[in-house]
Structure formats: C-alpha cells, structure tokens
C-alpha cells in the first residue's frame, strides 16, 4: 500500500471520519469497525489492495478524497503503532446506558474478523497457536451480532486478552 502521508490523525480528523462513516450509507463500516478491519490487514502482512480495502470499508460508491486520505492515514497510524512494539490499543467506542459510560469493543473485533474472513487464506497460514490468538477477538465480535450473552466480568476478561492477542498475531505473522 502506498504511504500518502506520515501525518497522524488528530482528534478533529477522527471526528470528521466518524461523522462521515455514520452518515447515510449502511454499507459503510463504523470507525471502530474500520480500525479493526485495517488492524487485521496490517497484522496479516499480506499484500493489501488499497481499492479493495476502501470498498470493504466504504462500500462501492465513489467517496470524497478527504475521507479516503483519512482512512489511508489511519492505516499508516495502525502500522506504525504495531511496529513500535508498544502495547496495542484497539479503537473502542464509549456508550452510555442508565447514566453510566462504558467502553464497547465489539465493533473493533467485528471489523477485525471481517478482514480475517475476507483474507482467509492468509490467516490459515498461521500456526495452530497463532490461530488460537484469534479467540478473544472472535468471541467479542459475536457480541456485535448478539449471538452471545456474557456478564461484565467475563466481558472484561476477554477484553483483557485483546492487546496480547494483537501483539502475538503481529509477531506470528512476521515470524
């Protein structure tokens, strides 16, 4: 993938991207789903077709150039963060219920697993131990589709495994 800019996304950039992704078109991924999708692509170390990636995130219609640029910068930010060796933090969404704010990881995990599904052959090349690192991500992705129900303690346990899963998968793919 080409590196069109080295400028990290600002808060304003993220707000602009989030607003666009949430507007109108139901084919688009949300910002946390897009972040998860691109994280899986970076980790897979596979040849990434920029147009295909953008179509998976934005749908098939022509998109504004500034939004394309923001997504490409997000991809670069993820790549830089993963290569740094520092603990990786998935993009999470905060939701409010009954006056209480909490972090939601399902969207990020869903986007990640969507990329795994879209590029299945690449992921099948991982060792059995490597593929087991997908379990926390896949489990939390199922919550987005309301296929699972779990209590707060179990949810926190799965969330606690995400950073290690991402680091392990990144290391394994480069092994």
N, C-alpha and C positions, 0 to 999 in steps of 0.2 A: 504494500500500500504506500502511496506517496505521502510524504510529510509536507503538507502545505503551509504549516505554521508551527512554531515552537511556543506559542503563547498559551499558557494555561488558562482554562476557563475561569472567569470571575463569577461572583455571585450573580451579577446582573446577566451574564451570559447564560447561566444555568436557569435563571427565572425566565428569560426570553425563550430558551429551548423548551422548558417545561410548559409554558403557556401555549406555545405552538403545538407541541405534541398532544396536549389535552384538547385542542380546538377541533371541532367538527369531525374529522375523518376517523372513523372507528377502526380502520386498518392499521393505524399507527400504534407503535408501542408507546408506553408511557416512559418518562425519563428514567425511572429506576429499571424498567424492563430493558430499555435500550442500553443502559450501563451494564447490566448483567449480560446481555447478548454480546456486546463488544468485549467484555472481560473474557468470556469463553473463547472468542475468536483470537484474542491476544494469547491466551494460555495455550490454545491448540497448536500454536506455532505453524499453522497451515498457511498456504498462500491465500490471501484474502482478496476477493474481487470486490473492489470498492462499490461498484454499481449494485451488485447483488446484496451487499451488506446494507446499503442505503435503502434499497427496495424492501428488504425484510423489516427494516425499522419504520420507514415512512410510507410504505405502500407503493403502488406502481405509478402514481401520478407525478408530474413534474413538481419539484419542490423549490422553494426560494433558495438562492445561492447562499444567503447568510445562515440558513438552517443547516445546509449541507456542510458549510465551513465549521459551524459549532459542533456538529457530530464528528467530523474528522479530527477536530481538536480534542474532543472527549476521548476518542480512540487513542490519540497520542498521549494524553494525560494518563490513561489506564496503563498503556505500555510502559511509560516512564515510571509510574508508581510500582508496577510489578517488578521491573528490572532493578529498582532501588534496593530490593531485599528487605525493605521495611514491612511491618505487618500491613496487609491489605485491608482496606475497609470498603465493603460493598456500599453502594448508594442506597440509602433507606429513605422511606417516606414516613413522615410523622402523621399520625391520625389522632383524632380526638374523639373520645366516647365518654359520656357521663362526666364531662369536665376534666377528664384525665387524658394526658397526652402519652402516646406510646409509639415506639418505632415498629415499622412493618417491613419485613424482609421478603415477603412472598413474591412481590413483583420482580425484584432483582433476581431471585432464584428462578422464577419462571422464564425470564429473558435468557438467563444463562442456559437453562435446559432446552430452550427453543433453539439456541445456537448449536448445542450438542446434537440435537435431533437433525438440524439442517446439515450438519457436517459429521454425521455418524461414523463414516469410515475412518476419519482422523481419530476420533475418540476410541474406536475399537482397537487401535494400536497400543493403547495404554496397557500396562500390566494389570493383573487382577487386583493388586493392592492399589494401583493408581485409580482404577475404576471404582474401587470402594470409597475413594475420597469424594466421589460424586454424591454419596448417600445423603449427607446433610442438605445439600443444595436441592436434590431431587425431592426429598421429603418436604422441605418448606415450600417448594414450588407447587406441590399438590394442594397446599392450603389455599392458594390463589383460586384454584378451581373448586374449592370447598369439598374436596374429596377426602379430607382428613379432619379430625377434630382432636385437639390436644389442649392440655391445661397449660397455664403460664410457665410452670416450672419445666415441663418437657420442652415447650417452645424455646425458652431461654437456653436450655441445654443444647438444642440443635443450632441455635444462633451462635452459641459459644464455639462451635466447631467450624464455622464458616471460614474464618481467617486462616486456620490451619489447613483446611481443605484447599483453599485457593493457592496458598503457598506450596503445598505438596503437589498439587496438579501442575503448577508452573514449573517446579523443579523436575518432576517426572517427564513432562513434555520436552524438556531440554536435555534430559538425561542421556 
